[in-house]
Amino acid sequence: MTAQSSDTASDPPGRRQPAVTERESTPLEAFLHTEPHLWGGSAGTGEQGFAALRFDATPGSVTRTRSFLRSTLTGWQLPDLVDDATTIAAELVANAVTHALRPAASAPLPPRPSAWIALVRTDRAVVCAVADPSPALPAMAEPEPFAESGRGLHIVAEHSETWGHSPPEAAGKTVWARLASP
């Protein structure tokens, strides 16, 4: 698993803690090393600290993922995380739809590929993760000043405690962001 710190060079000292290289908690490890098709076919209610939802590139997917996040975090009594988690999830879902769920001319995908968004609750954090079928890893780059896209991972880094991705596999990868619980 690769971790990316949300610290940026312009952050004031002490604002954020750097990413810790220790292993994530058991639920996250299990999530990152489980094939998405093994999670089950429907969204979980999250009573055990794990909830997942399958999505695809259809127009209603964004609305469904936001609703899923809000209802899960509210059910876990973590309403203070809803705004940041929704912002992070919107970027991760948009990246999955743009880069993994739309067929490219060079790499044909199944007729209607899908991805998963999941929330994992631990004692001190909530992890928002998106697993998609592309093995291509996310890359944070500096967008041109007037570019209309290319800032998604910068937004994820700014709104999360840390973020990262699983090692790429033929079946895809998982990109995640960790938010500290209040």
C-alpha positions, 0 to 999 in steps of 0.5 A: 500500500502506498500512502500520500501525505496531505501536507503541501509545501505551503502548509503552515508548520504543525497544520497537518501530521505527515503520513505514518508508514505503519500498516493501516487498521485491519478493516482497511487492510481487508478492504484493500486486499479483497476483490470488489466482487467479493464485497457483495452486491448491495450497499451495506448499512455499515453497522460494523464499520464498513459500507460499500456501494457499486457505481458505474459511469451513468449520470445518476452515479454521482448522486447515489454515491453522495447520498450513500456517503451522507447516509452512512456517515450520519448513521455512524453519527459522524456528520462533521465528516460529511462535507470533506468526505463528499468532496473527496469522494466526488473527486475519487469517483470522477477520476474512476469514471473519467479514467477507468470506466469509460472505454478507451480506443486502445483498451476495450473494457466490458460493456458496462464496467463498474467500480466501488466506493467504500467507507471503513470506520476505525477508532480514530478515522474514516477511510473513503476508498474507490476501487476501479478496474484500471491498473493505472495509478493516480498521478498528482500533477501541476495543472496549467493555471487556467486548466479546467481539470487536473486538480482532483488529487490536490483537492483530495490531499487538502481535505484528507489527513492522508491518501494513497493507493493499493498496488496496481493489479490486473483487476485494478486498484484502490485509491483511498483517503483518510479523514480523522474522526472528531 
